[in-house]
Amino acid sequence: MSQDLLVQTDTGKSSPAPLAGRLAALDWTGIEADLWETGHARRGPLLSAAECAALRGMFADDSRFRKRIRMERYRYGAGDYAYFSAPLPALVRSLRTGFYRRLATLANRWVEALGEAPGDGGKYPAALKDYLALCHAAGQTRPTPLLLRYTEGGHNRLHQDRYGALGFPFQVVILLSRPGVDFEGGALLLVENRPREQSLGEAIMPVQGEAVIIPNAFRPVRGKRGWLKAGVRHGVSTVTRGTRMTLGLIFHDAE
């Protein structure tokens, strides 16, 4: 575990620093710059190995989830994912709330650059609870954070996570398994489609506990005459060995 995740307890043992402090300590200036420049951002491990293990362990508990999806059934890929039911687990709720608070201002800048507005015609509120109230008023009431599991041969086809009229420009993917130890293969894939250009792809391999911020569906890119709207899809390349699990934080709720 990265040393900056640890604090010393009274017994001399190391334990994870409070999550709020870890989120606040991230280089948000650099994150914002990366999101404008490349459309995604990462800053090393955020969650401890124990926190990752706790989240992985939830996958078998049906009482925590409102819906499970077998990807093969819908030709989404090969693997399983499960949407958490309300109330969300405390760690998931804290992550979702904390990331939203730091991304809301940038989300408004993105839609302003594209000459658009959120589905309600206003701006993204500063607090997640206020944004979710807008989602619920629009009939989007089902929570969207999820756990995803891929075993050997598993993969996720390129897609966008759009669940209704209201959508937040960002989502966060947190790897819960150890690359090269728990699994091989299974890179996070991003493919960007700019107007009048061929597609650009990138493969990202986070470390365990690392949060990668990516576009939910679109992002602004500089053109010769101003900002252009680029579509972005994401997926997962084929897992060649072992089991890969991730936590997905989507900020708008679903219809």
Protein Blocks (a to p, Z undefined) as FASTA:
>chain_A
ZZklpccdfkopacdddfklmmmmpcfklmmmmmmmnopacebjfbdfklmmmmmmmmmm
mklpcbdcdfklnonagcddddddddddfklmmmmmmmmmmmmmmmmmmmmmnopacfko
pacdfbfklmmmmmmmnopabcfbdcddddehiacddddddfbjbdcfbdcdddfbdehk
lpgejiacdddddehiacddddddddehiacdddfkbccdddfkbccdddddddddddfe
hjdddddddfbdcZZ
